[in-house]
Amino acid sequence: MQLTLNTATKLKAKPDQSKLGFGSFFTDHMFNMDYNLDDGWHNPRIEPYAPIQMDPATMMLHYGQGVFEGLKAYRTASDNIQLFRPRENFKRMNRSNRMVCIPEFDEEFALSALKQLLVLEKDWVPGLPETSLYIRPTIVATDPFLGVRASHTYRFFIILSPVGAYYAEGFNPVKIWVTKDHVRAVRGGVGMAKTPANYAASLFAAERAHKEGYSQVLWLDGVEQKYIEEVGSMNIFFVIDDMLVTPELSGSILPGITRDSVIRLARHWGLDVAERRIAIDELIDAHGSGRLTEIFGSGTAAVISPVGEIRYGDRKLTVGDDAVGPMARKLFDAIKNIQYGVAEDPLGWVESV
């Protein structure tokens, strides 16, 4: 396929890098590509950022057949632009595609197109500490049809957004709330896919958590509602008896790329890491006996998010005196320094644009 380029005639004013927030500003251009049964994926193009026109009967609007990803581009001190494990994002996107019956795309072509888009939009990559350019690849079903089946047409697009820190708190402990009244996903469903339905399913409990003063929800398994799974926008880790422990991928947990990076980096350092089932009662017991010393989340948006308090029913578990723990700090600094080109990349994760 030949990627075509149509540049904007009028460019937007760049936002103040010190006031970016998360997901509010968008660059001048975007990537688009279409799919139909006769041509497959075709007509890849970079063009001015613009609304996508949809028929009111568009299947994505009614049945939610879509997938998306999230990754970032970083500006280094030498003014280079680089990506962190982008091939894993496109690989996971195709896994999500398979789960919701969307045709797979050529991952190498998508990465090449993304890099060309980033070259065009390089001035949008912010350079202040903790800032980056968030990248959102998305595929949506576009058939105008009110019937429950897989669509025959799709739109693949990539948009870019300069961002600051994900949490207003910055790199400080957040509070999370455990729910037994709500379920996000179950094994055999699409919990391990990055699809909009999973996030819609999380909103009700998330709103309740926010009203109670908590940043996010910690989900339990959807069958027995006793085993810890993940947090709304991140995977979860615990330090118990000096071992790094995280819930195993059971089919209802998103296989986070930052999660995998934490595990691989910790093992590279020679640390003990366990991926296994963790019951909420085990966590309470470990806290009571002093064996639980740290909790933190991992995800693209925040990288590492220390957790200072967990609430489960009437119980409040305060961990590490509500301060950033040494493991969370070490992992955050190591991954961030690789992403921004400050430190050596021992596992070959960085790709230059």
TORKOL-4160 file (C-alpha; in steps of 0.2 Angstrom, whole numbers, padded with zeros to 4 digits, m for minus):
353
<pt num="1" X="0000" Y="0000" Z="0000"/>
<pt num="2" X="0005" Y="0018" Z="m0004"/>
<pt num="3" X="0003" Y="0030" Z="0011"/>
<pt num="4" X="m0003" Y="0047" Z="0004"/>
<pt num="5" X="0000" Y="0064" Z="0013"/>
<pt num="6" X="m0012" Y="0079" Z="0013"/>
<pt num="7" X="m0005" Y="0093" Z="0024"/>
<pt num="8" X="m0016" Y="0106" Z="0033"/>
<pt num="9" X="m0016" Y="0123" Z="0025"/>
<pt num="10" X="m0019" Y="0131" Z="0042"/>
<pt num="11" X="m0010" Y="0125" Z="0058"/>
<pt num="12" X="m0016" Y="0126" Z="0076"/>
<pt num="13" X="m0008" Y="0136" Z="0090"/>
<pt num="14" X="0002" Y="0125" Z="0101"/>
<pt num="15" X="m0005" Y="0124" Z="0119"/>
<pt num="16" X="0005" Y="0129" Z="0135"/>
<pt num="17" X="0016" Y="0114" Z="0139"/>
<pt num="18" X="0014" Y="0118" Z="0158"/>
<pt num="19" X="m0005" Y="0116" Z="0157"/>
<pt num="20" X="m0008" Y="0101" Z="0146"/>
<pt num="21" X="m0018" Y="0090" Z="0157"/>
<pt num="22" X="m0022" Y="0073" Z="0149"/>
<pt num="23" X="m0032" Y="0071" Z="0132"/>
<pt num="24" X="m0038" Y="0088" Z="0129"/>
<pt num="25" X="m0028" Y="0095" Z="0114"/>
<pt num="26" X="m0025" Y="0087" Z="0097"/>
<pt num="27" X="m0013" Y="0089" Z="0083"/>
<pt num="28" X="m0015" Y="0096" Z="0066"/>
<pt num="29" X="m0015" Y="0079" Z="0057"/>
<pt num="30" X="m0021" Y="0061" Z="0059"/>
<pt num="31" X="m0019" Y="0044" Z="0050"/>
<pt num="32" X="m0034" Y="0036" Z="0042"/>
<pt num="33" X="m0036" Y="0019" Z="0033"/>
<pt num="34" X="m0052" Y="0010" Z="0027"/>
<pt num="35" X="m0058" Y="m0008" Z="0026"/>
<pt num="36" X="m0071" Y="m0017" Z="0015"/>
<pt num="37" X="m0073" Y="m0035" Z="0010"/>
<pt num="38" X="m0067" Y="m0032" Z="m0008"/>
<pt num="39" X="m0052" Y="m0022" Z="m0005"/>
<pt num="40" X="m0047" Y="m0027" Z="0012"/>
<pt num="41" X="m0037" Y="m0013" Z="0021"/>
<pt num="42" X="m0034" Y="0001" Z="0009"/>
<pt num="43" X="m0032" Y="0020" Z="0006"/>
<pt num="44" X="m0020" Y="0024" Z="0020"/>
<pt num="45" X="m0017" Y="0042" Z="0022"/>
<pt num="46" X="m0011" Y="0056" Z="0033"/>
<pt num="47" X="m0023" Y="0071" Z="0032"/>
<pt num="48" X="m0029" Y="0086" Z="0043"/>
<pt num="49" X="m0037" Y="0081" Z="0059"/>
<pt num="50" X="m0056" Y="0082" Z="0056"/>
<pt num="51" X="m0072" Y="0074" Z="0062"/>
<pt num="52" X="m0077" Y="0057" Z="0055"/>
<pt num="53" X="m0094" Y="0058" Z="0047"/>
<pt num="54" X="m0105" Y="0043" Z="0052"/>
<pt num="55" X="m0123" Y="0037" Z="0047"/>
<pt num="56" X="m0134" Y="0037" Z="0062"/>
<pt num="57" X="m0136" Y="0018" Z="0059"/>
<pt num="58" X="m0117" Y="0015" Z="0060"/>
<pt num="59" X="m0114" Y="m0001" Z="0069"/>
<pt num="60" X="m0101" Y="0005" Z="0081"/>
<pt num="61" X="m0113" Y="0017" Z="0088"/>
<pt num="62" X="m0126" Y="0003" Z="0092"/>
<pt num="63" X="m0116" Y="m0013" Z="0095"/>
<pt num="64" X="m0099" Y="m0006" Z="0101"/>
<pt num="65" X="m0088" Y="m0016" Z="0089"/>
<pt num="66" X="m0071" Y="m0007" Z="0090"/>
<pt num="67" X="m0054" Y="m0008" Z="0098"/>
<pt num="68" X="m0041" Y="0005" Z="0103"/>
<pt num="69" X="m0023" Y="0007" Z="0110"/>
<pt num="70" X="m0013" Y="0019" Z="0119"/>
<pt num="71" X="0006" Y="0023" Z="0118"/>
<pt num="72" X="0017" Y="0038" Z="0119"/>
<pt num="73" X="0031" Y="0047" Z="0110"/>
<pt num="74" X="0044" Y="0056" Z="0120"/>
<pt num="75" X="0056" Y="0070" Z="0117"/>
<pt num="76" X="0074" Y="0066" Z="0123"/>
<pt num="77" X="0087" Y="0079" Z="0129"/>
<pt num="78" X="0095" Y="0078" Z="0112"/>
<pt num="79" X="0079" Y="0083" Z="0104"/>
<pt num="80" X="0076" Y="0066" Z="0096"/>
<pt num="81" X="0058" Y="0058" Z="0096"/>
<pt num="82" X="0057" Y="0040" Z="0102"/>
<pt num="83" X="0043" Y="0027" Z="0105"/>
<pt num="84" X="0043" Y="0014" Z="0119"/>
<pt num="85" X="0038" Y="m0004" Z="0113"/>
<pt num="86" X="0026" Y="0002" Z="0099"/>
<pt num="87" X="0026" Y="m0016" Z="0091"/>
<pt num="88" X="0019" Y="m0023" Z="0107"/>
<pt num="89" X="0004" Y="m0011" Z="0105"/>
<pt num="90" X="0000" Y="m0015" Z="0087"/>
<pt num="91" X="0002" Y="m0034" Z="0091"/>
<pt num="92" X="m0010" Y="m0032" Z="0106"/>
<pt num="93" X="m0022" Y="m0022" Z="0095"/>
<pt num="94" X="m0023" Y="m0036" Z="0082"/>
<pt num="95" X="m0026" Y="m0048" Z="0097"/>
<pt num="96" X="m0041" Y="m0037" Z="0102"/>
<pt num="97" X="m0046" Y="m0037" Z="0084"/>
<pt num="98" X="m0048" Y="m0056" Z="0083"/>
<pt num="99" X="m0058" Y="m0056" Z="0099"/>
<pt num="100" X="m0071" Y="m0044" Z="0092"/>
<pt num="101" X="m0071" Y="m0050" Z="0074"/>
<pt num="102" X="m0062" Y="m0035" Z="0066"/>
<pt num="103" X="m0050" Y="m0039" Z="0052"/>
<pt num="104" X="m0031" Y="m0039" Z="0056"/>
<pt num="105" X="m0020" Y="m0026" Z="0049"/>
<pt num="106" X="m0001" Y="m0026" Z="0044"/>
<pt num="107" X="0008" Y="m0021" Z="0060"/>
<pt num="108" X="0024" Y="m0016" Z="0051"/>
<pt num="109" X="0014" Y="m0005" Z="0039"/>
<pt num="110" X="0004" Y="0003" Z="0054"/>
<pt num="111" X="0020" Y="0007" Z="0063"/>
<pt num="112" X="0029" Y="0014" Z="0048"/>
<pt num="113" X="0013" Y="0025" Z="0045"/>
<pt num="114" X="0014" Y="0031" Z="0063"/>
<pt num="115" X="0032" Y="0036" Z="0062"/>
<pt num="116" X="0028" Y="0046" Z="0047"/>
<pt num="117" X="0014" Y="0055" Z="0056"/>
<pt num="118" X="0025" Y="0058" Z="0070"/>
<pt num="119" X="0039" Y="0066" Z="0059"/>
<pt num="120" X="0025" Y="0078" Z="0052"/>
<pt num="121" X="0019" Y="0082" Z="0070"/>
<pt num="122" X="0036" Y="0082" Z="0078"/>
<pt num="123" X="0034" Y="0100" Z="0085"/>
<pt num="124" X="0019" Y="0094" Z="0095"/>
<pt num="125" X="0029" Y="0082" Z="0105"/>
<pt num="126" X="0032" Y="0093" Z="0121"/>
<pt num="127" X="0048" Y="0094" Z="0130"/>
<pt num="128" X="0045" Y="0098" Z="0148"/>
<pt num="129" X="0048" Y="0085" Z="0161"/>
<pt num="130" X="0034" Y="0072" Z="0163"/>
<pt num="131" X="0026" Y="0078" Z="0146"/>
<pt num="132" X="0024" Y="0067" Z="0131"/>
<pt num="133" X="0013" Y="0065" Z="0115"/>
<pt num="134" X="0000" Y="0052" Z="0118"/>
<pt num="135" X="m0005" Y="0041" Z="0103"/>
<pt num="136" X="m0022" Y="0034" Z="0101"/>
<pt num="137" X="m0024" Y="0021" Z="0087"/>
<pt num="138" X="m0042" Y="0016" Z="0085"/>
<pt num="139" X="m0053" Y="0005" Z="0074"/>
<pt num="140" X="m0072" Y="0006" Z="0073"/>
<pt num="141" X="m0085" Y="m0003" Z="0063"/>
<pt num="142" X="m0093" Y="0008" Z="0050"/>
<pt num="143" X="m0108" Y="m0002" Z="0042"/>
<pt num="144" X="m0124" Y="0008" Z="0042"/>
<pt num="145" X="m0134" Y="m0008" Z="0048"/>
<pt num="146" X="m0146" Y="m0011" Z="0062"/>
<pt num="147" X="m0142" Y="m0030" Z="0064"/>
<pt num="148" X="m0131" Y="m0039" Z="0076"/>
<pt num="149" X="m0116" Y="m0046" Z="0066"/>
<pt num="150" X="m0098" Y="m0041" Z="0062"/>
<pt num="151" X="m0097" Y="m0026" Z="0051"/>
<pt num="152" X="m0091" Y="m0027" Z="0033"/>
<pt num="153" X="m0082" Y="m0010" Z="0034"/>
<pt num="154" X="m0071" Y="m0002" Z="0046"/>
<pt num="155" X="m0060" Y="0014" Z="0049"/>
<pt num="156" X="m0043" Y="0013" Z="0057"/>
<pt num="157" X="m0037" Y="0030" Z="0063"/>
<pt num="158" X="m0023" Y="0037" Z="0074"/>
<pt num="159" X="m0024" Y="0053" Z="0083"/>
<pt num="160" X="m0011" Y="0062" Z="0094"/>
<pt num="161" X="m0013" Y="0072" Z="0110"/>
<pt num="162" X="0001" Y="0082" Z="0119"/>
<pt num="163" X="m0001" Y="0077" Z="0138"/>
<pt num="164" X="0006" Y="0081" Z="0155"/>
<pt num="165" X="0004" Y="0070" Z="0170"/>
<pt num="166" X="m0011" Y="0058" Z="0170"/>
<pt num="167" X="m0015" Y="0061" Z="0189"/>
<pt num="168" X="m0017" Y="0078" Z="0196"/>
<pt num="169" X="m0008" Y="0071" Z="0211"/>
<pt num="170" X="0008" Y="0068" Z="0201"/>
<pt num="171" X="0019" Y="0054" Z="0207"/>
<pt num="172" X="0011" Y="0053" Z="0224"/>
<pt num="173" X="0001" Y="0039" Z="0231"/>
<pt num="174" X="m0017" Y="0037" Z="0226"/>
<pt num="175" X="m0032" Y="0029" Z="0235"/>
<pt num="176" X="m0042" Y="0015" Z="0227"/>
<pt num="177" X="m0058" Y="0007" Z="0231"/>
<pt num="178" X="m0062" Y="m0012" Z="0230"/>
<pt num="179" X="m0080" Y="m0016" Z="0224"/>
<pt num="180" X="m0089" Y="m0032" Z="0226"/>
<pt num="181" X="m0106" Y="m0025" Z="0219"/>
<pt num="182" X="m0100" Y="m0023" Z="0201"/>
<pt num="183" X="m0091" Y="m0034" Z="0189"/>
<pt num="184" X="m0080" Y="m0027" Z="0174"/>
<pt num="185" X="m0076" Y="m0043" Z="0165"/>
<pt num="186" X="m0077" Y="m0062" Z="0166"/>
<pt num="187" X="m0066" Y="m0076" Z="0158"/>
<pt num="188" X="m0072" Y="m0081" Z="0141"/>
<pt num="189" X="m0077" Y="m0063" Z="0137"/>
<pt num="190" X="m0068" Y="m0048" Z="0131"/>
<pt num="191" X="m0059" Y="m0043" Z="0147"/>
<pt num="192" X="m0042" Y="m0045" Z="0139"/>
<pt num="193" X="m0046" Y="m0035" Z="0124"/>
<pt num="194" X="m0044" Y="m0016" Z="0123"/>
<pt num="195" X="m0062" Y="m0013" Z="0118"/>
<pt num="196" X="m0073" Y="0002" Z="0122"/>
<pt num="197" X="m0086" Y="m0010" Z="0131"/>
<pt num="198" X="m0074" Y="m0014" Z="0145"/>
<pt num="199" X="m0072" Y="0004" Z="0149"/>
<pt num="200" X="m0091" Y="0008" Z="0148"/>
<pt num="201" X="m0093" Y="m0007" Z="0160"/>
<pt num="202" X="m0082" Y="0001" Z="0173"/>
<pt num="203" X="m0089" Y="0019" Z="0173"/>
<pt num="204" X="m0103" Y="0016" Z="0186"/>
<pt num="205" X="m0092" Y="0009" Z="0199"/>
<pt num="206" X="m0079" Y="0022" Z="0195"/>
<pt num="207" X="m0091" Y="0036" Z="0198"/>
<pt num="208" X="m0096" Y="0029" Z="0215"/>
<pt num="209" X="m0077" Y="0028" Z="0219"/>
<pt num="210" X="m0074" Y="0046" Z="0215"/>
<pt num="211" X="m0089" Y="0051" Z="0226"/>
<pt num="212" X="m0081" Y="0042" Z="0240"/>
<pt num="213" X="m0064" Y="0051" Z="0237"/>
<pt num="214" X="m0055" Y="0037" Z="0228"/>
<pt num="215" X="m0046" Y="0039" Z="0212"/>
<pt num="216" X="m0050" Y="0022" Z="0204"/>
<pt num="217" X="m0058" Y="0005" Z="0207"/>
<pt num="218" X="m0049" Y="m0011" Z="0210"/>
<pt num="219" X="m0059" Y="m0025" Z="0202"/>
<pt num="220" X="m0061" Y="m0043" Z="0209"/>
<pt num="221" X="m0064" Y="m0058" Z="0198"/>
<pt num="222" X="m0082" Y="m0059" Z="0190"/>
<pt num="223" X="m0086" Y="m0077" Z="0196"/>
<pt num="224" X="m0081" Y="m0079" Z="0214"/>
<pt num="225" X="m0078" Y="m0060" Z="0217"/>
<pt num="226" X="m0063" Y="m0064" Z="0229"/>
<pt num="227" X="m0048" Y="m0064" Z="0217"/>
<pt num="228" X="m0039" Y="m0047" Z="0213"/>
<pt num="229" X="m0039" Y="m0043" Z="0195"/>
<pt num="230" X="m0034" Y="m0025" Z="0189"/>
<pt num="231" X="m0038" Y="m0007" Z="0192"/>
<pt num="232" X="m0048" Y="0004" Z="0180"/>
<pt num="233" X="m0034" Y="0010" Z="0170"/>
<pt num="234" X="m0019" Y="0000" Z="0176"/>
<pt num="235" X="m0013" Y="m0017" Z="0181"/>
<pt num="236" X="m0009" Y="m0019" Z="0200"/>
<pt num="237" X="0007" Y="m0025" Z="0209"/>
<pt num="238" X="0010" Y="m0029" Z="0227"/>
<pt num="239" X="0026" Y="m0031" Z="0237"/>
<pt num="240" X="0023" Y="m0046" Z="0249"/>
<pt num="241" X="0037" Y="m0054" Z="0259"/>
<pt num="242" X="0050" Y="m0044" Z="0248"/>
<pt num="243" X="0042" Y="m0052" Z="0232"/>
<pt num="244" X="0034" Y="m0043" Z="0218"/>
<pt num="245" X="0017" Y="m0051" Z="0216"/>
<pt num="246" X="0004" Y="m0047" Z="0202"/>
<pt num="247" X="m0012" Y="m0056" Z="0197"/>
<pt num="248" X="m0009" Y="m0069" Z="0183"/>
<pt num="249" X="m0017" Y="m0066" Z="0166"/>
<pt num="250" X="m0033" Y="m0076" Z="0168"/>
<pt num="251" X="m0042" Y="m0071" Z="0152"/>
<pt num="252" X="m0052" Y="m0056" Z="0160"/>
<pt num="253" X="m0037" Y="m0045" Z="0163"/>
<pt num="254" X="m0029" Y="m0033" Z="0150"/>
<pt num="255" X="m0011" Y="m0039" Z="0147"/>
<pt num="256" X="m0003" Y="m0022" Z="0150"/>
<pt num="257" X="0013" Y="m0018" Z="0141"/>
<pt num="258" X="0019" Y="m0008" Z="0155"/>
<pt num="259" X="0014" Y="m0023" Z="0166"/>
<pt num="260" X="0025" Y="m0034" Z="0156"/>
<pt num="261" X="0039" Y="m0021" Z="0156"/>
<pt num="262" X="0039" Y="m0020" Z="0175"/>
<pt num="263" X="0040" Y="m0039" Z="0176"/>
<pt num="264" X="0054" Y="m0041" Z="0163"/>
<pt num="265" X="0064" Y="m0027" Z="0171"/>
<pt num="266" X="0062" Y="m0033" Z="0189"/>
<pt num="267" X="0068" Y="m0051" Z="0183"/>
<pt num="268" X="0082" Y="m0043" Z="0174"/>
<pt num="269" X="0087" Y="m0035" Z="0190"/>
<pt num="270" X="0086" Y="m0052" Z="0198"/>
<pt num="271" X="0071" Y="m0049" Z="0209"/>
<pt num="272" X="0058" Y="m0062" Z="0214"/>
<pt num="273" X="0042" Y="m0060" Z="0204"/>
<pt num="274" X="0026" Y="m0070" Z="0205"/>
<pt num="275" X="0011" Y="m0070" Z="0193"/>
<pt num="276" X="m0002" Y="m0079" Z="0202"/>
<pt num="277" X="m0020" Y="m0078" Z="0209"/>
<pt num="278" X="m0021" Y="m0066" Z="0224"/>
<pt num="279" X="m0037" Y="m0066" Z="0235"/>
<pt num="280" X="m0042" Y="m0050" Z="0243"/>
<pt num="281" X="m0042" Y="m0059" Z="0260"/>
<pt num="282" X="m0024" Y="m0064" Z="0257"/>
<pt num="283" X="m0020" Y="m0046" Z="0254"/>
<pt num="284" X="m0029" Y="m0041" Z="0270"/>
<pt num="285" X="m0020" Y="m0054" Z="0280"/>
<pt num="286" X="m0003" Y="m0049" Z="0273"/>
<pt num="287" X="m0007" Y="m0031" Z="0278"/>
<pt num="288" X="m0011" Y="m0036" Z="0295"/>
<pt num="289" X="0005" Y="m0045" Z="0298"/>
<pt num="290" X="0016" Y="m0032" Z="0291"/>
<pt num="291" X="0021" Y="m0042" Z="0276"/>
<pt num="292" X="0013" Y="m0031" Z="0263"/>
<pt num="293" X="0025" Y="m0016" Z="0261"/>
<pt num="294" X="0020" Y="m0008" Z="0244"/>
<pt num="295" X="0006" Y="m0007" Z="0231"/>
<pt num="296" X="0007" Y="0001" Z="0214"/>
<pt num="297" X="m0001" Y="0001" Z="0198"/>
<pt num="298" X="0006" Y="0001" Z="0180"/>
<pt num="299" X="0000" Y="0008" Z="0164"/>
<pt num="300" X="0005" Y="0019" Z="0149"/>
<pt num="301" X="m0004" Y="0034" Z="0155"/>
<pt num="302" X="0005" Y="0036" Z="0172"/>
<pt num="303" X="0019" Y="0023" Z="0170"/>
<pt num="304" X="0019" Y="0018" Z="0189"/>
<pt num="305" X="0006" Y="0024" Z="0201"/>
<pt num="306" X="0009" Y="0022" Z="0219"/>
<pt num="307" X="m0006" Y="0017" Z="0230"/>
<pt num="308" X="m0006" Y="0023" Z="0248"/>
<pt num="309" X="m0023" Y="0017" Z="0253"/>
<pt num="310" X="m0036" Y="0003" Z="0248"/>
<pt num="311" X="m0053" Y="0003" Z="0255"/>
<pt num="312" X="m0063" Y="m0014" Z="0255"/>
<pt num="313" X="m0080" Y="m0013" Z="0263"/>
<pt num="314" X="m0077" Y="m0004" Z="0280"/>
<pt num="315" X="m0058" Y="m0008" Z="0280"/>
<pt num="316" X="m0045" Y="0004" Z="0275"/>
<pt num="317" X="m0028" Y="m0003" Z="0272"/>
<pt num="318" X="m0014" Y="0011" Z="0273"/>
<pt num="319" X="0002" Y="0005" Z="0265"/>
<pt num="320" X="0019" Y="0012" Z="0267"/>
<pt num="321" X="0014" Y="0026" Z="0278"/>
<pt num="322" X="0005" Y="0033" Z="0262"/>
<pt num="323" X="0022" Y="0037" Z="0254"/>
<pt num="324" X="0030" Y="0032" Z="0238"/>
<pt num="325" X="0038" Y="0015" Z="0241"/>
<pt num="326" X="0056" Y="0011" Z="0235"/>
<pt num="327" X="0051" Y="m0002" Z="0222"/>
<pt num="328" X="0038" Y="0009" Z="0214"/>
<pt num="329" X="0051" Y="0023" Z="0214"/>
<pt num="330" X="0065" Y="0012" Z="0207"/>
<pt num="331" X="0053" Y="0006" Z="0193"/>
<pt num="332" X="0046" Y="0023" Z="0189"/>
<pt num="333" X="0063" Y="0031" Z="0187"/>
<pt num="334" X="0070" Y="0016" Z="0177"/>
<pt num="335" X="0056" Y="0015" Z="0164"/>
<pt num="336" X="0054" Y="0034" Z="0163"/>
<pt num="337" X="0073" Y="0036" Z="0160"/>
<pt num="338" X="0073" Y="0023" Z="0146"/>
<pt num="339" X="0057" Y="0031" Z="0138"/>
<pt num="340" X="0066" Y="0048" Z="0138"/>
<pt num="341" X="0083" Y="0042" Z="0133"/>
<pt num="342" X="0091" Y="0047" Z="0149"/>
<pt num="343" X="0097" Y="0029" Z="0154"/>
<pt num="344" X="0103" Y="0014" Z="0144"/>
<pt num="345" X="0089" Y="0003" Z="0136"/>
<pt num="346" X="0095" Y="m0014" Z="0142"/>
<pt num="347" X="0081" Y="m0024" Z="0134"/>
<pt num="348" X="0079" Y="m0015" Z="0117"/>
<pt num="349" X="0063" Y="m0007" Z="0120"/>
<pt num="350" X="0065" Y="0010" Z="0112"/>
<pt num="351" X="0062" Y="0014" Z="0094"/>
<pt num="352" X="0068" Y="0031" Z="0086"/>
<pt num="353" X="0056" Y="0040" Z="0075"/>
